[in-house]
Amino acid sequence: MNSMAMAALRKITEANKTFSPSLLSFRRQISYKLFVGGLSFYTTEKTLSEAFSNYGQVIEAKIVTDRVSDRSKGFGFVTFASQDEAENAIAEMKGKSLNGRVIYVDYAKPNISIGDGMPIARGPPEPTSDT
């Protein structure tokens, strides 16, 4: 980013304290990240990366697992080096079979968290009156 763009960004962030400068780079980064659903429980990050590497440079292939059982949840993410490669992978891989399962491929949606990550304490249920 050149110095004029940085100065303009500083001016915007100083005027609006709720604006996050990470939002500018966030959309650019997410545009190359793909969601892959319908994965077989036997698909590994290596096989996922190899399957998508036919369409461009795979930066990362990540399969989401359950914390308790450490078993795949049946979906993951593949990050590409360029948007053209990501678009090509979507066009070619959507509806294809991978490890015996038909997969769904699309752009990943941003992970927007509400609050500061702390769980909401709800307490015990309200007592009901039996009258």
C-alpha positions, 0 to 999 in steps of 0.5 A: 500500500502506498503512503497516500493510501495509508494516510487516507486509511489513518484519516478514516480510522481516526474519524470512525473508531468502530471501523476496523482496518482489517476489514479492508484486507479481510475481503481480499483474503476471503475471496480466495478461500473456498468452502468444501462440503460433503466430504467423506470422513476418510478424506484427509487434508493431504488428499483434499490439497492434492485434489484441488492442486490440479486447479492452482496453487493451494496455500492451505487445505483444512478439514474441520474436526470435532473437538471431542472425537477428533473426527471430521465434521464433513467439511473443510476449506481450501485457500488458493493463491489467486482468485482465478484459481479459486474460480476455476476450482469452483467450476471444476470441482462443484458436484464432483466425487471425492473419496466416494462422496459428491462435494459442494464447493463455493466461496467461504463466508466470513466468520463473524462473531458477535460479542467477545467470544465469551459464552452467554450464561443463561442460568437455570430455567425459570420455575413454572407454577403448577396452579 
